[in-house]
């Protein structure tokens, strides 16, 4: 029987895995290639690697239950796969396509290597309902604005979920590294991250469909409530099939009330945003290095140097540490440090604070998030940061600058979210947490004064954009 390699990347599940299902007609070598990168890598960090380790442990057990064995090798992936091919005589490689430029570049290297060896490569669509060139304008060009993209996306037929792998046969006696831990990369983490693995992801999805999805439309922006799906890291690592997610939501909507259908549609809209940012990154990969809007590339940000070059100025460091004196901002940054996650509404608040109140280049915030988020997704993270900085597609107009105090009054009026993550403020009323303190008077003992005057910095931001 021919031997095929299934190269696991960001599809760490056995349910409805398109490339794995296609490969399973042969003897299959499931392999995950561990990356080699330095501790200060620009795009990755300990919490994401810790979550990945848990997902790989779960995947290994699931494959063993089906009769297979997950093999671990160390990258670069093209060299690791070439070595595996020469050892085993594998004649095919199956994998799910990656949406980002880094993954695509490695796919090209793997394809070139395979061609030299006479090995057939089978790339599959898996992480998005619609990818690459499926959603284009009438003239065949990429969309640059979300709303028309979303309209076109909604009109397309959606692929149905596929089968769940029942049996797998992996050749014996293939050398493998041990199941990785954080120590493999020389990393440690004190963050309490969400439970990893396919089974945990399915439980989260089930809980969301049991009730919160029907309240999502009205309560999704309240960070103190458990209303959001918390599936972002599961989608990032492919613990759930996007086809199954969409199909189950569509089924719920058919039998739901008008209000329930509206709430489900609002959540589906978030999935469309995810695919739109994939679309933007696919067609304009330069957004990882430059502003999406060319006219904003001359803005005079503070700390206008590459994030990987040095640690950042004092204002940036206070933002990172959650010591700005703005309670809603500090709560978000401390939630991120403690859990590797931040509520989406708060992500917008802290991002706009960094760019519009502190005037720090958005790329510093983008990099900080990517290295500290469990759900760090290059496309969505870039899109969100450029939105907040008013430099990206569908960006917030530069003259609409969020006020952290009024944002707290609107979305955390009782201060429940703030007090959870900023213990110095546990005895402060919600009203005081949403109102600037009097000059020179801190909100609470051991809590810093606001590091800037929002009104003054708002005017400075407006002037910066006018001068661009």
Long-range contacts (C-beta under 8 A, 24 or more apart in sequence): 1-26, 1-27, 1-169, 2-26, 2-27, 2-91, 2-92, 3-27, 3-28, 3-29, 3-88, 3-89, 3-90, 3-91, 3-92, 3-171, 4-28, 4-29, 4-90, 4-91, 4-92, 4-93, 4-94, 5-29, 5-31, 5-81, 5-84, 5-85, 5-88, 5-90, 5-92, 5-93, 5-94, 6-30, 6-31, 6-94, 6-95, 7-31, 7-32, 7-33, 7-77, 7-81, 7-93, 7-94, 7-95, 7-110, 8-32, 8-59, 8-70, 8-95, 9-95, 9-96, 9-98, 9-103, 10-96, 10-98, 10-103, 10-127, 10-236, 10-237, 10-238, 11-96, 11-126, 11-127, 11-238, 12-55, 12-56, 12-58, 12-59, 12-198, 12-237, 12-238, 12-239, 13-59, 13-62, 13-198, 13-201, 13-238, 13-239, 13-240, 13-241, 14-59, 14-62, 14-63, 14-66, 14-164, 14-165, 14-198, 15-164, 15-165, 15-198, 15-202, 15-240, 15-241, 15-244, 16-161, 16-162, 16-163, 16-164, 16-241, 16-243, 16-244, 17-96, 17-126, 17-162, 17-165, 17-238, 17-241, 18-96, 18-124, 18-125, 18-126, 18-162, 19-94, 19-95, 19-96, 19-122, 19-123, 19-124, 19-126, 20-94, 20-165, 21-162, 21-163, 21-165, 22-94, 22-122, 22-124, 23-92, 23-94, 23-122, 24-165, 24-167, 24-168, 26-92, 27-169, 27-170, 27-171, 28-68, 28-168, 28-169, 28-170, 29-71, 29-84, 29-88, 29-90, 29-170, 29-171, 29-174, 30-63, 30-68, 30-69, 30-70, 30-71, 30-168, 30-170, 31-70, 31-71, 31-72, 31-73, 31-80, 31-81, 31-84, 32-56, 32-59, 32-70, 32-71, 32-72, 32-73, 33-72, 33-73, 33-74, 33-75, 33-77, 33-80, 33-81, 34-72, 34-73, 34-74, 34-75, 34-177, 34-180, 34-184, 35-74, 35-75, 36-74, 36-75, 36-76, 37-185, 39-185, 39-186, 39-187, 40-308, 41-371, 42-307, 42-308, 42-367, 42-370, 42-371, 43-102, 43-367, 43-370, 43-371, 43-376, 43-378, 44-370, 44-371, 44-376, 45-187, 45-370, 45-371, 45-372, 45-373, 45-376, 46-182, 46-187, 46-188, 46-189, 46-191, 47-189, 47-191, 47-193, 47-340, 47-372, 47-373, 47-374, 48-340, 48-373, 48-374, 48-376, 49-182, 49-185, 49-187, 50-182, 50-187, 50-189, 50-191, 50-193, 50-196, 51-193, 51-194, 51-196, 51-233, 51-237, 51-340, 51-374, 52-196, 52-237, 53-179, 53-180, 53-181, 53-182, 53-196, 54-195, 54-196, 54-197, 55-196, 55-197, 55-198, 55-237, 55-239, 56-179, 56-180, 57-179, 57-196, 57-197, 58-196, 58-197, 58-198, 58-199, 58-200, 59-197, 59-198, 60-179, 62-198, 63-168, 63-170, 66-165, 66-166, 66-167, 66-168, 67-167, 67-168, 67-169, 67-170, 68-168, 68-169, 68-170, 69-170, 69-174, 69-176, 70-176, 71-170, 71-174, 71-175, 71-176, 72-176, 72-177, 72-178, 72-179, 72-180, 73-176, 73-177, 74-177, 76-106, 76-109, 77-106, 77-109, 77-110, 78-106, 78-109, 78-110, 78-112, 78-113, 81-110, 81-113, 81-114, 82-113, 82-117, 84-174, 85-114, 85-117, 85-119, 86-117, 87-174, 87-175, 88-171, 88-174, 90-119, 91-118, 91-119, 91-120, 92-119, 92-120, 92-121, 92-122, 93-119, 93-120, 93-121, 93-122, 94-122, 94-124, 95-121, 95-122, 95-123, 95-124, 96-123, 96-124, 96-125, 96-126, 96-127, 96-238, 97-123, 97-124, 97-125, 97-126, 97-127, 97-131, 97-132, 98-127, 99-127, 99-128, 99-131, 99-278, 99-281, 99-282, 99-379, 100-281, 100-285, 100-378, 100-379, 101-281, 101-285, 101-288, 102-378, 126-238, 126-241, 126-242, 127-235, 127-238, 127-242, 127-278, 128-242, 128-274, 128-275, 128-278, 129-153, 129-158, 129-159, 129-242, 129-243, 129-246, 129-271, 129-275, 130-156, 130-275, 131-275, 131-278, 131-279, 131-282, 132-282, 135-275, 135-279, 142-279, 142-280, 142-282, 142-283, 142-284, 143-276, 143-279, 144-280, 144-393, 145-393, 145-394, 146-272, 146-273, 146-276, 146-393, 146-394, 147-394, 149-272, 149-276, 149-279, 150-269, 150-272, 150-276, 153-272, 153-275, 153-276, 154-272, 158-243, 158-246, 158-247, 158-250, 159-243, 160-243, 160-247, 161-241, 161-243, 161-244, 161-247, 162-241, 162-243, 191-337, 191-338, 191-339, 191-340, 192-338, 192-339, 193-339, 193-340, 193-341, 193-374, 194-230, 194-233, 194-339, 194-340, 194-341, 194-374, 196-239, 197-239, 198-239, 198-240, 200-239, 201-231, 201-234, 201-239, 201-240, 202-239, 202-240, 204-229, 204-230, 204-231, 204-234, 205-229, 205-231, 205-234, 205-240, 205-245, 205-248, 209-248, 209-249, 209-252, 213-249, 213-252, 213-263, 213-264, 213-267, 214-256, 214-259, 214-260, 214-263, 214-264, 215-263, 216-263, 216-264, 216-266, 216-267, 217-259, 217-262, 217-263, 217-265, 217-266, 217-267, 218-263, 220-266, 220-267, 220-344, 220-345, 221-345, 221-411, 222-345, 222-411, 222-412, 222-417, 223-331, 223-332, 223-343, 223-345, 223-346, 223-411, 223-412, 223-417, 224-412, 224-414, 224-416, 224-417, 224-420, 228-343, 228-344, 229-267, 230-341, 232-375, 232-377, 233-341, 233-374, 233-375, 235-274, 235-375, 235-377, 236-375, 236-376, 236-377, 242-271, 245-271, 246-271, 273-380, 273-383, 274-377, 274-379, 274-380, 276-383, 276-393, 277-377, 277-379, 277-380, 277-382, 277-383, 278-379, 280-379, 280-383, 280-393, 281-378, 281-379, 281-382, 281-383, 287-382, 287-383, 287-386, 287-392, 288-378, 288-382, 291-386, 291-389, 291-391, 291-392, 292-386, 292-391, 292-392, 292-393, 292-395, 293-391, 293-392, 293-395, 295-468, 296-389, 296-390, 296-391, 296-465, 296-468, 297-391, 298-468, 299-391, 299-464, 299-465, 299-468, 300-464, 300-467, 300-468, 301-355, 301-359, 301-360, 301-361, 301-362, 301-464, 302-358, 302-359, 302-360, 302-361, 303-360, 303-361, 303-364, 304-361, 305-361, 306-363, 307-363, 307-364, 307-366, 307-367, 307-368, 308-367, 312-360, 312-364, 313-360, 315-358, 315-360, 315-451, 316-354, 316-358, 316-360, 316-364, 318-448, 318-451, 319-350, 319-353, 319-354, 319-358, 319-360, 319-365, 320-368, 322-421, 322-422, 323-448, 324-353, 324-448, 324-450, 324-451, 325-442, 325-443, 325-447, 325-448, 325-449, 325-450, 325-451, 326-353, 326-404, 326-405, 326-450, 326-451, 327-408, 327-415, 327-418, 327-422, 327-425, 327-433, 327-434, 327-443, 328-404, 328-407, 328-408, 328-411, 328-412, 328-417, 328-418, 328-433, 329-353, 329-404, 330-418, 330-421, 330-422, 331-412, 331-417, 331-418, 331-420, 331-421, 331-422, 332-421, 334-421, 334-422, 335-421, 336-369, 336-372, 336-373, 337-372, 338-421, 339-374, 340-372, 340-373, 340-374, 340-375, 341-373, 341-374, 341-375, 342-373, 343-417, 345-411, 346-417, 347-384, 348-384, 348-387, 348-388, 348-402, 349-402, 349-404, 349-407, 351-384, 351-385, 351-388, 351-389, 352-388, 352-389, 352-396, 352-401, 352-402, 353-402, 353-404, 355-385, 355-388, 355-389, 355-390, 355-461, 356-388, 356-389, 356-401, 356-402, 356-457, 356-458, 356-461, 357-404, 357-452, 357-454, 357-457, 357-458, 357-461, 358-451, 358-452, 358-457, 359-457, 359-460, 359-461, 359-464, 362-386, 362-388, 362-389, 362-391, 390-465, 398-461, 398-462, 398-465, 399-462, 399-465, 401-458, 401-461, 401-462, 403-454, 403-458, 404-454, 405-434, 405-435, 405-436, 405-454, 406-434, 408-433, 408-434, 409-434, 409-435, 422-447
